[in-house]
Amino acid sequence: LAVVFYRVKLSPVTVSALTVERGPIEAEVMGTGTLTAHTKATIGPEIQGRLVELTVDQNDEVVKGQLLARLDDSDLREEQAIAKANLEAARATYDRVQAEQRRAEAVLAQARREYDRQSQLQAKQIASESELDKSRELLQVAEAEEARAVAAVAEAQRLIVAAERTLDYQNARLADTSICSPFDGLITRRDRDPGDIVVPGASVFQLISTKDLWVSAWVDESFRAALKSGQTARIVFRSEPGRNYGGSIIRISREVDRETREFLVDVAPDQLPPGWAVGQRAEVFIVTEHKDDAVRIPGNVVRWRNGQAGVMVTETGKARWRNLELGMTGREFVEVTKGLAENDVVIMANEARTKKLQPGRRVVVAQ
Protein backbone atom coordinates (compact mmCIF):
# COMPACT_ATOMS: atom_id res chain seq x y z
CA LEU A 1 0.00 0.00 0.00
CA ALA A 2 2.81 2.39 0.79
CA VAL A 3 4.45 1.73 -2.57
CA VAL A 4 1.18 2.29 -4.42
CA PHE A 5 0.50 5.50 -2.45
CA TYR A 6 3.97 6.77 -3.26
CA ARG A 7 3.66 6.09 -6.98
CA VAL A 8 0.19 7.64 -7.22
CA LYS A 9 0.57 10.65 -4.95
CA LEU A 10 4.23 11.35 -4.31
CA SER A 11 6.41 10.10 -7.18
CA PRO A 12 7.59 12.78 -9.66
CA VAL A 13 5.55 13.12 -12.85
CA THR A 14 7.46 13.43 -16.14
CA VAL A 15 6.08 16.34 -18.16
CA SER A 16 6.88 18.37 -21.26
CA ALA A 17 7.47 22.06 -20.76
CA LEU A 18 8.34 25.29 -22.54
CA THR A 19 10.07 28.46 -21.49
CA VAL A 20 8.08 31.68 -21.72
CA GLU A 21 9.57 34.13 -24.21
CA ARG A 22 8.89 37.60 -25.49
CA GLY A 23 8.17 38.19 -29.16
CA PRO A 24 5.84 39.67 -31.75
CA ILE A 25 2.13 38.91 -31.73
CA GLU A 26 -0.75 39.90 -34.01
CA ALA A 27 -4.46 40.00 -33.29
CA GLU A 28 -6.56 38.73 -36.18
CA VAL A 29 -10.22 38.78 -37.17
CA MET A 30 -11.39 35.85 -39.26
CA GLY A 31 -14.04 35.81 -41.95
CA THR A 32 -15.20 33.29 -44.54
CA GLY A 33 -15.97 34.38 -48.07
CA THR A 34 -15.60 33.76 -51.79
CA LEU A 35 -13.46 35.09 -54.60
CA THR A 36 -15.52 37.56 -56.64
CA ALA A 37 -14.97 39.91 -59.56
CA HIS A 38 -15.65 43.56 -58.75
CA THR A 39 -16.22 44.39 -62.44
CA LYS A 40 -18.32 41.95 -64.43
CA ALA A 41 -20.79 42.16 -67.30
CA THR A 42 -23.34 40.10 -69.17
CA ILE A 43 -22.49 40.40 -72.86
CA GLY A 44 -25.48 40.29 -75.20
CA PRO A 45 -27.00 41.95 -78.28
CA GLU A 46 -28.82 45.27 -78.40
CA ILE A 47 -31.02 44.10 -81.30
CA GLN A 48 -32.74 40.86 -82.18
CA GLY A 49 -30.97 38.61 -84.64
CA ARG A 50 -29.39 35.27 -85.46
CA LEU A 51 -25.87 34.52 -84.27
CA VAL A 52 -23.63 33.66 -87.20
CA GLU A 53 -20.21 33.76 -85.52
CA LEU A 54 -18.59 33.49 -82.07
CA THR A 55 -14.95 34.54 -82.09
CA VAL A 56 -14.11 33.61 -78.46
CA ASP A 57 -14.98 30.88 -75.99
CA GLN A 58 -14.94 30.22 -72.25
CA ASN A 59 -11.63 31.01 -70.49
CA ASP A 60 -10.43 33.25 -73.35
CA GLU A 61 -8.81 36.55 -72.43
CA VAL A 62 -10.12 39.55 -74.39
CA VAL A 63 -9.28 43.24 -74.73
CA LYS A 64 -11.55 46.27 -74.90
CA GLY A 65 -13.18 46.64 -78.32
CA GLN A 66 -12.40 43.09 -79.44
CA LEU A 67 -15.08 41.40 -81.57
CA LEU A 68 -16.76 38.64 -79.55
CA ALA A 69 -19.74 37.66 -81.71
CA ARG A 70 -21.56 38.71 -84.87
CA LEU A 71 -25.22 38.67 -85.87
CA ASP A 72 -26.66 38.12 -89.35
CA ASP A 73 -26.58 41.58 -91.01
CA SER A 74 -27.89 40.89 -94.54
CA ASP A 75 -31.27 42.62 -94.02
CA LEU A 76 -29.68 45.58 -92.27
CA ARG A 77 -27.20 46.07 -95.11
CA GLU A 78 -30.12 46.30 -97.53
CA GLU A 79 -31.80 48.88 -95.32
CA GLN A 80 -28.51 50.78 -95.11
CA ALA A 81 -28.29 50.83 -98.94
CA ILE A 82 -31.87 52.15 -99.16
CA ALA A 83 -31.05 54.89 -96.63
CA LYS A 84 -27.97 55.89 -98.65
CA ALA A 85 -30.06 56.07 -101.85
CA ASN A 86 -32.68 58.22 -100.11
CA LEU A 87 -29.95 60.57 -98.91
CA GLU A 88 -28.54 60.90 -102.43
CA ALA A 89 -32.05 61.59 -103.79
CA ALA A 90 -32.62 64.25 -101.13
CA ARG A 91 -29.34 65.94 -102.02
CA ALA A 92 -30.23 65.86 -105.74
CA THR A 93 -33.61 67.43 -104.94
CA TYR A 94 -31.84 70.12 -102.95
CA ASP A 95 -29.59 70.92 -105.92
CA ARG A 96 -32.63 71.14 -108.23
CA VAL A 97 -34.66 73.46 -105.97
CA GLN A 98 -31.58 75.63 -105.45
CA ALA A 99 -31.39 76.07 -109.23
CA GLU A 100 -35.10 76.90 -109.32
CA GLN A 101 -34.56 79.45 -106.54
CA ARG A 102 -31.80 81.17 -108.52
CA ARG A 103 -34.05 81.26 -111.57
CA ALA A 104 -36.93 82.71 -109.50
CA GLU A 105 -34.60 85.36 -108.08
CA ALA A 106 -33.50 86.33 -111.62
CA VAL A 107 -37.13 86.57 -112.84
CA LEU A 108 -38.03 88.64 -109.77
CA ALA A 109 -35.14 91.03 -110.42
CA GLN A 110 -36.23 91.44 -114.02
CA ALA A 111 -39.88 92.03 -112.98
CA ARG A 112 -38.79 94.72 -110.52
CA ARG A 113 -36.76 96.52 -113.17
CA GLU A 114 -39.71 96.40 -115.59
CA TYR A 115 -42.08 97.69 -112.95
CA ASP A 116 -39.72 100.54 -112.07
CA ARG A 117 -39.39 101.45 -115.77
CA GLN A 118 -43.15 101.44 -116.31
CA SER A 119 -43.61 103.57 -113.20
CA GLN A 120 -41.20 106.20 -114.51
CA LEU A 121 -42.85 106.19 -117.97
CA GLN A 122 -46.32 106.48 -116.50
CA ALA A 123 -45.18 109.44 -114.41
CA LYS A 124 -44.05 111.19 -117.62
CA GLN A 125 -47.37 110.36 -119.29
CA ILE A 126 -45.54 108.14 -121.76
CA ALA A 127 -46.83 104.73 -120.67
CA SER A 128 -50.47 103.87 -120.14
CA GLU A 129 -52.05 102.82 -116.84
CA SER A 130 -52.76 99.33 -118.20
CA GLU A 131 -49.09 98.70 -118.96
CA LEU A 132 -48.17 99.72 -115.40
CA ASP A 133 -50.81 97.36 -113.98
CA LYS A 134 -49.49 94.52 -116.14
CA SER A 135 -45.90 95.04 -114.89
CA ARG A 136 -47.19 95.16 -111.30
CA GLU A 137 -48.94 91.80 -111.75
CA LEU A 138 -45.81 90.26 -113.25
CA LEU A 139 -43.82 91.53 -110.25
CA GLN A 140 -46.26 89.95 -107.80
CA VAL A 141 -46.12 86.65 -109.66
CA ALA A 142 -42.32 86.73 -109.59
CA GLU A 143 -42.30 87.45 -105.85
CA ALA A 144 -44.62 84.48 -105.23
CA GLU A 145 -42.44 82.22 -107.36
CA GLU A 146 -39.36 83.35 -105.46
CA ALA A 147 -41.08 82.67 -102.08
CA ARG A 148 -42.13 79.21 -103.31
CA ALA A 149 -38.55 78.47 -104.37
CA VAL A 150 -37.21 79.53 -100.93
CA ALA A 151 -39.74 77.24 -99.23
CA ALA A 152 -38.78 74.38 -101.55
CA VAL A 153 -35.09 74.85 -100.62
CA ALA A 154 -35.93 74.79 -96.90
CA GLU A 155 -38.01 71.63 -97.40
CA ALA A 156 -35.19 69.99 -99.33
CA GLN A 157 -32.78 70.83 -96.48
CA ARG A 158 -35.08 69.17 -93.97
CA LEU A 159 -35.35 66.11 -96.20
CA ILE A 160 -31.57 65.87 -96.28
CA VAL A 161 -31.42 66.06 -92.47
CA ALA A 162 -34.07 63.34 -92.17
CA ALA A 163 -32.26 61.15 -94.68
CA GLU A 164 -28.93 61.63 -92.85
CA ARG A 165 -30.47 60.68 -89.54
CA THR A 166 -32.11 57.63 -91.10
CA LEU A 167 -28.73 56.60 -92.50
CA ASP A 168 -27.07 57.15 -89.09
CA TYR A 169 -29.76 54.99 -87.50
CA GLN A 170 -29.24 52.22 -90.03
CA ASN A 171 -25.45 52.45 -89.57
CA ALA A 172 -25.92 52.15 -85.80
CA ARG A 173 -28.18 49.12 -86.21
CA LEU A 174 -25.63 47.56 -88.53
CA ALA A 175 -22.87 48.26 -85.99
CA ASP A 176 -25.01 46.55 -83.32
CA THR A 177 -24.63 43.28 -85.21
CA SER A 178 -21.01 43.24 -84.00
CA ILE A 179 -20.84 42.43 -80.27
CA CYS A 180 -17.57 43.75 -78.79
CA SER A 181 -15.91 43.61 -75.39
CA PRO A 182 -16.56 46.68 -73.19
CA PHE A 183 -13.32 46.20 -71.20
CA ASP A 184 -10.25 43.99 -70.84
CA GLY A 185 -11.11 40.75 -69.11
CA LEU A 186 -11.77 37.03 -69.13
CA ILE A 187 -14.71 35.11 -70.61
CA THR A 188 -15.99 32.92 -67.78
CA ARG A 189 -19.04 31.47 -69.52
CA ARG A 190 -20.54 31.03 -72.99
CA ASP A 191 -24.33 30.82 -73.10
CA ARG A 192 -25.17 30.67 -76.84
CA ASP A 193 -24.08 28.87 -80.00
CA PRO A 194 -23.97 29.97 -83.66
CA GLY A 195 -27.43 29.76 -85.18
CA ASP A 196 -29.27 30.75 -82.00
CA ILE A 197 -31.82 33.56 -82.20
CA VAL A 198 -31.05 36.13 -79.55
CA VAL A 199 -32.99 39.14 -78.28
CA PRO A 200 -31.88 42.30 -76.45
CA GLY A 201 -30.80 41.44 -72.92
CA ALA A 202 -30.05 37.79 -73.67
CA SER A 203 -26.71 36.53 -72.36
CA VAL A 204 -24.16 35.38 -74.92
CA PHE A 205 -21.07 35.60 -72.67
CA GLN A 206 -20.22 36.34 -69.05
CA LEU A 207 -17.19 38.65 -68.82
CA ILE A 208 -15.15 39.64 -65.76
CA SER A 209 -12.22 41.97 -65.25
CA THR A 210 -9.17 40.20 -63.84
CA LYS A 211 -7.69 43.49 -62.60
CA ASP A 212 -9.92 43.72 -59.52
CA LEU A 213 -10.65 40.28 -58.07
CA TRP A 214 -11.62 40.46 -54.39
CA VAL A 215 -12.39 38.02 -51.62
CA SER A 216 -15.72 39.12 -50.14
CA ALA A 217 -15.71 37.73 -46.59
CA TRP A 218 -18.46 37.72 -43.96
CA VAL A 219 -17.25 39.00 -40.59
CA ASP A 220 -19.16 39.13 -37.30
CA GLU A 221 -20.56 42.56 -36.47
CA SER A 222 -18.72 42.62 -33.10
CA PHE A 223 -15.48 43.34 -34.98
CA ARG A 224 -16.89 46.29 -36.97
CA ALA A 225 -15.07 48.97 -34.95
CA ALA A 226 -11.72 47.19 -35.23
CA LEU A 227 -11.67 47.14 -39.03
CA LYS A 228 -10.74 49.90 -41.45
CA SER A 229 -9.66 50.18 -45.07
CA GLY A 230 -6.01 49.46 -45.77
CA GLN A 231 -5.47 46.90 -43.01
CA THR A 232 -3.36 43.94 -44.05
CA ALA A 233 -4.73 40.42 -44.18
CA ARG A 234 -3.77 36.89 -45.07
CA ILE A 235 -5.97 34.74 -47.27
CA VAL A 236 -6.15 30.95 -47.13
CA PHE A 237 -7.91 29.40 -50.13
CA ARG A 238 -9.48 26.03 -49.48
CA SER A 239 -7.80 24.71 -52.60
CA GLU A 240 -4.43 25.41 -50.89
CA PRO A 241 -5.03 25.16 -47.13
CA GLY A 242 -1.32 25.13 -46.36
CA ARG A 243 -0.45 28.41 -48.06
CA ASN A 244 -1.09 32.02 -47.05
CA TYR A 245 -1.64 34.81 -49.58
CA GLY A 246 -1.21 38.43 -48.59
CA GLY A 247 -3.88 41.07 -49.11
CA SER A 248 -5.45 44.26 -47.79
CA ILE A 249 -8.93 45.60 -47.10
CA ILE A 250 -10.41 47.52 -50.04
CA ARG A 251 -13.96 48.13 -48.86
CA ILE A 252 -16.10 47.57 -45.77
CA SER A 253 -19.86 47.24 -46.14
CA ARG A 254 -22.15 49.59 -44.24
CA GLU A 255 -24.92 46.97 -44.04
CA VAL A 256 -25.20 44.11 -41.54
CA ASP A 257 -27.23 41.04 -42.40
CA ARG A 258 -30.25 41.00 -40.07
CA GLU A 259 -30.23 37.22 -39.69
CA THR A 260 -26.55 36.28 -39.43
CA ARG A 261 -25.44 39.62 -37.86
CA GLU A 262 -22.45 39.69 -40.20
CA PHE A 263 -21.19 42.24 -42.71
CA LEU A 264 -19.08 41.99 -45.87
CA VAL A 265 -15.40 42.95 -46.03
CA ASP A 266 -13.75 43.05 -49.47
CA VAL A 267 -10.08 42.07 -49.42
CA ALA A 268 -7.85 42.43 -52.49
CA PRO A 269 -5.26 39.63 -52.68
CA ASP A 270 -1.70 40.49 -53.64
CA GLN A 271 -1.51 37.25 -55.60
CA LEU A 272 -3.94 34.56 -56.72
CA PRO A 273 -3.53 30.78 -56.75
CA PRO A 274 -2.49 29.34 -60.13
CA GLY A 275 -5.83 27.58 -60.51
CA TRP A 276 -8.09 30.32 -59.17
CA ALA A 277 -11.79 30.33 -59.97
CA VAL A 278 -14.45 32.93 -59.30
CA GLY A 279 -16.67 31.71 -56.49
CA GLN A 280 -14.09 29.56 -54.71
CA ARG A 281 -14.12 29.78 -50.93
CA ALA A 282 -11.42 31.21 -48.71
CA GLU A 283 -10.77 32.21 -45.13
CA VAL A 284 -9.57 35.76 -44.50
CA PHE A 285 -7.55 36.70 -41.42
CA ILE A 286 -7.34 40.46 -40.94
CA VAL A 287 -4.63 41.93 -38.72
CA THR A 288 -6.28 44.42 -36.35
CA GLU A 289 -3.43 44.94 -33.86
CA HIS A 290 0.29 44.21 -33.66
CA LYS A 291 2.90 44.21 -30.89
CA ASP A 292 6.58 43.67 -31.50
CA ASP A 293 7.48 42.70 -27.92
CA ALA A 294 4.96 40.86 -25.76
CA VAL A 295 4.98 38.02 -23.23
CA ARG A 296 3.39 35.22 -25.21
CA ILE A 297 2.60 31.52 -24.99
CA PRO A 298 1.00 29.09 -27.45
CA GLY A 299 -2.75 29.24 -27.32
CA ASN A 300 -3.11 25.48 -26.82
CA VAL A 301 -1.27 25.71 -23.49
CA VAL A 302 -3.95 27.82 -21.79
CA ARG A 303 -6.44 25.95 -19.58
CA TRP A 304 -9.66 27.20 -18.03
CA ARG A 305 -10.89 26.51 -14.51
CA ASN A 306 -14.15 28.02 -13.32
CA GLY A 307 -14.02 30.60 -16.07
CA GLN A 308 -10.46 31.62 -15.21
CA ALA A 309 -7.59 31.18 -17.67
CA GLY A 310 -4.38 29.70 -16.31
CA VAL A 311 -1.46 27.33 -16.79
CA MET A 312 0.61 24.91 -14.75
CA VAL A 313 4.20 26.03 -14.17
CA THR A 314 7.17 24.42 -12.45
CA GLU A 315 8.66 26.08 -9.35
CA THR A 316 11.52 24.38 -7.51
CA GLY A 317 10.57 21.07 -9.08
CA LYS A 318 6.89 21.23 -8.20
CA ALA A 319 3.76 22.03 -10.20
CA ARG A 320 2.01 25.32 -9.46
CA TRP A 321 -1.18 26.76 -10.92
CA ARG A 322 -1.01 30.33 -12.25
CA ASN A 323 -4.07 32.44 -13.03
CA LEU A 324 -3.55 34.50 -16.17
CA GLU A 325 -4.85 37.71 -17.63
CA LEU A 326 -4.77 37.50 -21.42
CA GLY A 327 -4.38 40.24 -23.99
CA MET A 328 -4.30 39.84 -27.75
CA THR A 329 -5.09 36.51 -29.35
CA GLY A 330 -3.10 35.68 -32.45
CA ARG A 331 -2.95 32.78 -34.84
CA GLU A 332 -0.51 30.70 -32.73
CA PHE A 333 0.14 32.74 -29.61
CA VAL A 334 -1.81 34.58 -26.95
CA GLU A 335 -0.49 37.56 -25.04
CA VAL A 336 -0.15 37.23 -21.26
CA THR A 337 -0.52 40.60 -19.54
CA LYS A 338 -0.40 39.24 -15.98
CA GLY A 339 0.56 35.92 -14.39
CA LEU A 340 3.71 34.98 -16.28
CA ALA A 341 7.11 36.50 -16.85
CA GLU A 342 9.88 35.84 -19.31
CA ASN A 343 11.78 32.57 -18.64
CA ASP A 344 8.98 31.00 -16.56
CA VAL A 345 8.57 27.31 -17.36
CA VAL A 346 5.06 26.25 -18.40
CA ILE A 347 3.99 22.60 -18.29
CA MET A 348 2.80 21.25 -21.67
CA ALA A 349 0.75 18.35 -20.28
CA ASN A 350 -2.35 17.31 -22.19
CA GLU A 351 -5.83 18.07 -20.86
CA ALA A 352 -6.34 14.74 -19.05
CA ARG A 353 -2.97 14.80 -17.33
CA THR A 354 -3.30 18.47 -16.39
CA LYS A 355 -6.52 17.71 -14.52
CA LYS A 356 -4.77 14.91 -12.56
CA LEU A 357 -1.68 17.01 -11.93
CA GLN A 358 -2.34 18.76 -8.63
CA PRO A 359 -0.48 21.85 -7.43
CA GLY A 360 2.49 20.87 -5.29
CA ARG A 361 3.11 17.60 -7.11
CA ARG A 362 6.72 16.98 -7.96
CA VAL A 363 7.47 17.07 -11.68
CA VAL A 364 10.41 16.22 -13.89
CA VAL A 365 10.76 18.06 -17.20
CA ALA A 366 11.46 15.66 -20.05
CA GLN A 367 14.57 16.48 -22.02
C-alpha positions as CSV (number, residue, x, y, z in Angstrom):
1,L,0.0,0.0,0.0
2,A,2.8,2.4,0.8
3,V,4.5,1.7,-2.6
4,V,1.2,2.3,-4.4
5,F,0.5,5.5,-2.5
6,Y,4.0,6.8,-3.3
7,R,3.7,6.1,-7.0
8,V,0.2,7.6,-7.2
9,K,0.6,10.6,-5.0
10,L,4.2,11.3,-4.3
11,S,6.4,10.1,-7.2
12,P,7.6,12.8,-9.7
13,V,5.6,13.1,-12.9
14,T,7.5,13.4,-16.1
15,V,6.1,16.3,-18.2
16,S,6.9,18.4,-21.3
17,A,7.5,22.1,-20.8
18,L,8.3,25.3,-22.5
19,T,10.1,28.5,-21.5
20,V,8.1,31.7,-21.7
21,E,9.6,34.1,-24.2
22,R,8.9,37.6,-25.5
23,G,8.2,38.2,-29.2
24,P,5.8,39.7,-31.8
25,I,2.1,38.9,-31.7
26,E,-0.8,39.9,-34.0
27,A,-4.5,40.0,-33.3
28,E,-6.6,38.7,-36.2
29,V,-10.2,38.8,-37.2
30,M,-11.4,35.9,-39.3
31,G,-14.0,35.8,-42.0
32,T,-15.2,33.3,-44.5
33,G,-16.0,34.4,-48.1
34,T,-15.6,33.8,-51.8
35,L,-13.5,35.1,-54.6
36,T,-15.5,37.6,-56.6
37,A,-15.0,39.9,-59.6
38,H,-15.6,43.6,-58.7
39,T,-16.2,44.4,-62.4
40,K,-18.3,42.0,-64.4
41,A,-20.8,42.2,-67.3
42,T,-23.3,40.1,-69.2
43,I,-22.5,40.4,-72.9
44,G,-25.5,40.3,-75.2
45,P,-27.0,41.9,-78.3
46,E,-28.8,45.3,-78.4
47,I,-31.0,44.1,-81.3
48,Q,-32.7,40.9,-82.2
49,G,-31.0,38.6,-84.6
50,R,-29.4,35.3,-85.5
51,L,-25.9,34.5,-84.3
52,V,-23.6,33.7,-87.2
53,E,-20.2,33.8,-85.5
54,L,-18.6,33.5,-82.1
55,T,-14.9,34.5,-82.1
56,V,-14.1,33.6,-78.5
57,D,-15.0,30.9,-76.0
58,Q,-14.9,30.2,-72.3
59,N,-11.6,31.0,-70.5
60,D,-10.4,33.2,-73.3
61,E,-8.8,36.5,-72.4
62,V,-10.1,39.6,-74.4
63,V,-9.3,43.2,-74.7
64,K,-11.5,46.3,-74.9
65,G,-13.2,46.6,-78.3
66,Q,-12.4,43.1,-79.4
67,L,-15.1,41.4,-81.6
68,L,-16.8,38.6,-79.6
69,A,-19.7,37.7,-81.7
70,R,-21.6,38.7,-84.9
71,L,-25.2,38.7,-85.9
72,D,-26.7,38.1,-89.4
73,D,-26.6,41.6,-91.0
74,S,-27.9,40.9,-94.5
75,D,-31.3,42.6,-94.0
76,L,-29.7,45.6,-92.3
77,R,-27.2,46.1,-95.1
78,E,-30.1,46.3,-97.5
79,E,-31.8,48.9,-95.3
80,Q,-28.5,50.8,-95.1
81,A,-28.3,50.8,-98.9
82,I,-31.9,52.2,-99.2
83,A,-31.0,54.9,-96.6
84,K,-28.0,55.9,-98.7
85,A,-30.1,56.1,-101.9
86,N,-32.7,58.2,-100.1
87,L,-30.0,60.6,-98.9
88,E,-28.5,60.9,-102.4
89,A,-32.1,61.6,-103.8
90,A,-32.6,64.2,-101.1
91,R,-29.3,65.9,-102.0
92,A,-30.2,65.9,-105.7
93,T,-33.6,67.4,-104.9
94,Y,-31.8,70.1,-102.9
95,D,-29.6,70.9,-105.9
96,R,-32.6,71.1,-108.2
97,V,-34.7,73.5,-106.0
98,Q,-31.6,75.6,-105.4
99,A,-31.4,76.1,-109.2
100,E,-35.1,76.9,-109.3
101,Q,-34.6,79.5,-106.5
102,R,-31.8,81.2,-108.5
103,R,-34.0,81.3,-111.6
104,A,-36.9,82.7,-109.5
105,E,-34.6,85.4,-108.1
106,A,-33.5,86.3,-111.6
107,V,-37.1,86.6,-112.8
108,L,-38.0,88.6,-109.8
109,A,-35.1,91.0,-110.4
110,Q,-36.2,91.4,-114.0
111,A,-39.9,92.0,-113.0
112,R,-38.8,94.7,-110.5
113,R,-36.8,96.5,-113.2
114,E,-39.7,96.4,-115.6
115,Y,-42.1,97.7,-112.9
116,D,-39.7,100.5,-112.1
117,R,-39.4,101.4,-115.8
118,Q,-43.1,101.4,-116.3
119,S,-43.6,103.6,-113.2
120,Q,-41.2,106.2,-114.5
121,L,-42.8,106.2,-118.0
122,Q,-46.3,106.5,-116.5
123,A,-45.2,109.4,-114.4
124,K,-44.0,111.2,-117.6
125,Q,-47.4,110.4,-119.3
126,I,-45.5,108.1,-121.8
127,A,-46.8,104.7,-120.7
128,S,-50.5,103.9,-120.1
129,E,-52.1,102.8,-116.8
130,S,-52.8,99.3,-118.2
131,E,-49.1,98.7,-119.0
132,L,-48.2,99.7,-115.4
133,D,-50.8,97.4,-114.0
134,K,-49.5,94.5,-116.1
135,S,-45.9,95.0,-114.9
136,R,-47.2,95.2,-111.3
137,E,-48.9,91.8,-111.8
138,L,-45.8,90.3,-113.2
139,L,-43.8,91.5,-110.3
140,Q,-46.3,90.0,-107.8
141,V,-46.1,86.6,-109.7
142,A,-42.3,86.7,-109.6
143,E,-42.3,87.5,-105.8
144,A,-44.6,84.5,-105.2
145,E,-42.4,82.2,-107.4
146,E,-39.4,83.3,-105.5
147,A,-41.1,82.7,-102.1
148,R,-42.1,79.2,-103.3
149,A,-38.5,78.5,-104.4
150,V,-37.2,79.5,-100.9
151,A,-39.7,77.2,-99.2
152,A,-38.8,74.4,-101.6
153,V,-35.1,74.8,-100.6
154,A,-35.9,74.8,-96.9
155,E,-38.0,71.6,-97.4
156,A,-35.2,70.0,-99.3
157,Q,-32.8,70.8,-96.5
158,R,-35.1,69.2,-94.0
159,L,-35.3,66.1,-96.2
160,I,-31.6,65.9,-96.3
161,V,-31.4,66.1,-92.5
162,A,-34.1,63.3,-92.2
163,A,-32.3,61.1,-94.7
164,E,-28.9,61.6,-92.9
165,R,-30.5,60.7,-89.5
166,T,-32.1,57.6,-91.1
167,L,-28.7,56.6,-92.5
168,D,-27.1,57.1,-89.1
169,Y,-29.8,55.0,-87.5
170,Q,-29.2,52.2,-90.0
171,N,-25.5,52.5,-89.6
172,A,-25.9,52.2,-85.8
173,R,-28.2,49.1,-86.2
174,L,-25.6,47.6,-88.5
175,A,-22.9,48.3,-86.0
176,D,-25.0,46.6,-83.3
177,T,-24.6,43.3,-85.2
178,S,-21.0,43.2,-84.0
179,I,-20.8,42.4,-80.3
180,C,-17.6,43.7,-78.8
181,S,-15.9,43.6,-75.4
182,P,-16.6,46.7,-73.2
183,F,-13.3,46.2,-71.2
184,D,-10.3,44.0,-70.8
185,G,-11.1,40.8,-69.1
186,L,-11.8,37.0,-69.1
187,I,-14.7,35.1,-70.6
188,T,-16.0,32.9,-67.8
189,R,-19.0,31.5,-69.5
190,R,-20.5,31.0,-73.0
191,D,-24.3,30.8,-73.1
192,R,-25.2,30.7,-76.8
193,D,-24.1,28.9,-80.0
194,P,-24.0,30.0,-83.7
195,G,-27.4,29.8,-85.2
196,D,-29.3,30.8,-82.0
197,I,-31.8,33.6,-82.2
198,V,-31.1,36.1,-79.5
199,V,-33.0,39.1,-78.3
200,P,-31.9,42.3,-76.5
201,G,-30.8,41.4,-72.9
202,A,-30.1,37.8,-73.7
203,S,-26.7,36.5,-72.4
204,V,-24.2,35.4,-74.9
205,F,-21.1,35.6,-72.7
206,Q,-20.2,36.3,-69.1
207,L,-17.2,38.6,-68.8
208,I,-15.1,39.6,-65.8
209,S,-12.2,42.0,-65.3
210,T,-9.2,40.2,-63.8
211,K,-7.7,43.5,-62.6
212,D,-9.9,43.7,-59.5
213,L,-10.6,40.3,-58.1
214,W,-11.6,40.5,-54.4
215,V,-12.4,38.0,-51.6
216,S,-15.7,39.1,-50.1
217,A,-15.7,37.7,-46.6
218,W,-18.5,37.7,-44.0
219,V,-17.2,39.0,-40.6
220,D,-19.2,39.1,-37.3
221,E,-20.6,42.6,-36.5
222,S,-18.7,42.6,-33.1
223,F,-15.5,43.3,-35.0
224,R,-16.9,46.3,-37.0
225,A,-15.1,49.0,-35.0
226,A,-11.7,47.2,-35.2
227,L,-11.7,47.1,-39.0
228,K,-10.7,49.9,-41.5
229,S,-9.7,50.2,-45.1
230,G,-6.0,49.5,-45.8
231,Q,-5.5,46.9,-43.0
232,T,-3.4,43.9,-44.1
233,A,-4.7,40.4,-44.2
234,R,-3.8,36.9,-45.1
235,I,-6.0,34.7,-47.3
236,V,-6.2,31.0,-47.1
237,F,-7.9,29.4,-50.1
238,R,-9.5,26.0,-49.5
239,S,-7.8,24.7,-52.6
240,E,-4.4,25.4,-50.9
241,P,-5.0,25.2,-47.1
242,G,-1.3,25.1,-46.4
243,R,-0.5,28.4,-48.1
244,N,-1.1,32.0,-47.0
245,Y,-1.6,34.8,-49.6
246,G,-1.2,38.4,-48.6
247,G,-3.9,41.1,-49.1
248,S,-5.5,44.3,-47.8
249,I,-8.9,45.6,-47.1
250,I,-10.4,47.5,-50.0
251,R,-14.0,48.1,-48.9
252,I,-16.1,47.6,-45.8
253,S,-19.9,47.2,-46.1
254,R,-22.2,49.6,-44.2
255,E,-24.9,47.0,-44.0
256,V,-25.2,44.1,-41.5
257,D,-27.2,41.0,-42.4
258,R,-30.2,41.0,-40.1
259,E,-30.2,37.2,-39.7
260,T,-26.6,36.3,-39.4
261,R,-25.4,39.6,-37.9
262,E,-22.4,39.7,-40.2
263,F,-21.2,42.2,-42.7
264,L,-19.1,42.0,-45.9
265,V,-15.4,42.9,-46.0
266,D,-13.8,43.0,-49.5
267,V,-10.1,42.1,-49.4
268,A,-7.9,42.4,-52.5
269,P,-5.3,39.6,-52.7
270,D,-1.7,40.5,-53.6
271,Q,-1.5,37.2,-55.6
272,L,-3.9,34.6,-56.7
273,P,-3.5,30.8,-56.7
274,P,-2.5,29.3,-60.1
275,G,-5.8,27.6,-60.5
276,W,-8.1,30.3,-59.2
277,A,-11.8,30.3,-60.0
278,V,-14.5,32.9,-59.3
279,G,-16.7,31.7,-56.5
280,Q,-14.1,29.6,-54.7
281,R,-14.1,29.8,-50.9
282,A,-11.4,31.2,-48.7
283,E,-10.8,32.2,-45.1
284,V,-9.6,35.8,-44.5
285,F,-7.5,36.7,-41.4
286,I,-7.3,40.5,-40.9
287,V,-4.6,41.9,-38.7
288,T,-6.3,44.4,-36.4
289,E,-3.4,44.9,-33.9
290,H,0.3,44.2,-33.7
291,K,2.9,44.2,-30.9
292,D,6.6,43.7,-31.5
293,D,7.5,42.7,-27.9
294,A,5.0,40.9,-25.8
295,V,5.0,38.0,-23.2
296,R,3.4,35.2,-25.2
297,I,2.6,31.5,-25.0
298,P,1.0,29.1,-27.5
299,G,-2.8,29.2,-27.3
300,N,-3.1,25.5,-26.8
301,V,-1.3,25.7,-23.5
302,V,-3.9,27.8,-21.8
303,R,-6.4,25.9,-19.6
304,W,-9.7,27.2,-18.0
305,R,-10.9,26.5,-14.5
306,N,-14.1,28.0,-13.3
307,G,-14.0,30.6,-16.1
308,Q,-10.5,31.6,-15.2
309,A,-7.6,31.2,-17.7
310,G,-4.4,29.7,-16.3
311,V,-1.5,27.3,-16.8
312,M,0.6,24.9,-14.7
313,V,4.2,26.0,-14.2
314,T,7.2,24.4,-12.5
315,E,8.7,26.1,-9.4
316,T,11.5,24.4,-7.5
317,G,10.6,21.1,-9.1
318,K,6.9,21.2,-8.2
319,A,3.8,22.0,-10.2
320,R,2.0,25.3,-9.5
321,W,-1.2,26.8,-10.9
322,R,-1.0,30.3,-12.3
323,N,-4.1,32.4,-13.0
324,L,-3.6,34.5,-16.2
325,E,-4.8,37.7,-17.6
326,L,-4.8,37.5,-21.4
327,G,-4.4,40.2,-24.0
328,M,-4.3,39.8,-27.8
329,T,-5.1,36.5,-29.3
330,G,-3.1,35.7,-32.5
331,R,-3.0,32.8,-34.8
332,E,-0.5,30.7,-32.7
333,F,0.1,32.7,-29.6
334,V,-1.8,34.6,-26.9
335,E,-0.5,37.6,-25.0
336,V,-0.2,37.2,-21.3
337,T,-0.5,40.6,-19.5
338,K,-0.4,39.2,-16.0
339,G,0.6,35.9,-14.4
340,L,3.7,35.0,-16.3
341,A,7.1,36.5,-16.8
342,E,9.9,35.8,-19.3
343,N,11.8,32.6,-18.6
344,D,9.0,31.0,-16.6
345,V,8.6,27.3,-17.4
346,V,5.1,26.3,-18.4
347,I,4.0,22.6,-18.3
348,M,2.8,21.3,-21.7
349,A,0.8,18.3,-20.3
350,N,-2.4,17.3,-22.2
351,E,-5.8,18.1,-20.9
352,A,-6.3,14.7,-19.0
353,R,-3.0,14.8,-17.3
354,T,-3.3,18.5,-16.4
355,K,-6.5,17.7,-14.5
356,K,-4.8,14.9,-12.6
357,L,-1.7,17.0,-11.9
358,Q,-2.3,18.8,-8.6
359,P,-0.5,21.8,-7.4
360,G,2.5,20.9,-5.3
361,R,3.1,17.6,-7.1
362,R,6.7,17.0,-8.0
363,V,7.5,17.1,-11.7
364,V,10.4,16.2,-13.9
365,V,10.8,18.1,-17.2
366,A,11.5,15.7,-20.1
367,Q,14.6,16.5,-22.0
